[in-house]
Amino acid sequence: MSVLALAVILAVADHPCLLDIDRLCHGIQPGGGRIRQCLSKHAAELSPACKQNLNTFIEHVQEIKASCEGDADKFCSGVIPGRGAVARCLRGRLPDLSPACRKDLEEVQQRGAAVRANYEAIKVACSLDQQRFCPNEDLGGGGIYRCLRQHEPDLTVDCKRALSAPPPPH
């Protein structure tokens, strides 16, 4: 796996294809184009949002990889990839990074903060609905989100509003 693979996945953490990656490509290790190949193999099964944004997903991954791969090799080559270790390494070296990589990582951090705020708003607004409709869904992997979407007509007004809020810009 590329030293940068997990950092790149973090960079697109708010992208609509991530639910499809979790659903269709679960267990496939990032790097070497394996995720892109999996999505291509399952093109007919992709969600409309992922189909519409697949090219931007691939382009964004390539941009982040191009801007940070040299920095990841230079500063984080000894880091064992997994659970965001490379991304943490790069963030820890922010002042030393190339301007392009630093800019991309700062944008990723801003998007990540917006995604977390959006997630927290949904979590608060939908906690009762989640307990009512999705009590057996595991945290993570998008299961609760998918479950809530399946029960959308029956959700409380606050939960519907939180789910319909526009996602943070890419």
Number of C-alpha atoms within 10 A of each C-alpha: 13 17 21 27 25 20 30 26 21 18 24 20 16 20 21 19 24 18 21 19 20 15 15 17 20 13 10 12 13 17 16 11 12 14 19 17 12 15 20 13 13 14 13 10 14 20 14 12 13 21 18 13 15 20 11 15 21 15 12 18 18 13 16 23 22 14 19 25 20 16 21 25 15 11 17 21 16 12 15 11 18 13 11 17 17 26 25 14 17 23 17 12 15 17 10 13 21 13 13 14 23 20 16 17 24 15 14 21 15 13 20 18 13 16 17 14 13 17 16 13 18 20 18 12 19 23 13 15 21 20 12 12 16 19 12 11 16 10 9 9 15 15 17 20 20 14 16 21 14 13 14 15 10 13 19 13 13 15 22 20 15 18 21 10 11 9 15 16 9 14
